[in-house]
């Protein structure tokens, strides 16, 4: 019975991740985000198309959908018996759903906001540091992709460092093996870099598009 619940939650996590909030929010404004700008459903393209407040809204919704089930376990709302080795499996399922949405013919976003949501649910301190660095870099350079890549790399470094320093005794007491955190963080980082392959080339060639953070009227 527990395995049925575990796999049901895994499917639910993927379906939650598949909800294309960027597409939905843009549609409420009469815009098909998949044919506009970079054609990506993520917060960056929404910001470029609709303005900063809508971009922040989409970022928050994408983070929420990915971190929701993870947080239900980390806050002990759902019992340990209903989880696999770590709640991060559900975060990973949501991130995959966002990047390969069943509602968009398995197309989707670049996994940044969703990965941030998983971090918030698992370790808010790491999330705070990473999001702060991301925000600083974006404000300083106007390159969202650069901020995303640096923040992703930093998240992995922090996950390793904090695991080695014994920060996650809380999860050890709940019988969640803490070494999964750096492993899954590395997987998230790999996916983010893979989804930013074109952006990396643009940054190298100095052709990457900067973002306008002024609010649209």
Secondary structure, 3 states (H helix, E strand, C coil): CHHHHHHHHHHHHHHHHHCCHHHHHHHHCCCCHHHCCCCCCCHHHHHHHHCHHHHHHHHHHHHHHHHHHHHHHHCCCCCHHHCCCCCHHHHHHHHHHHHCEHHHCCECCCCHHHHHHHHHHHCHHHHHHHHHHHHHHHHHHCCHHHHHHHHHHHHHHHHHHHHHCCCCHHHHHCCCCCCHHHHHHHHHHHHHHHHCHHHHHHHHCCCCCCCCCCCCC
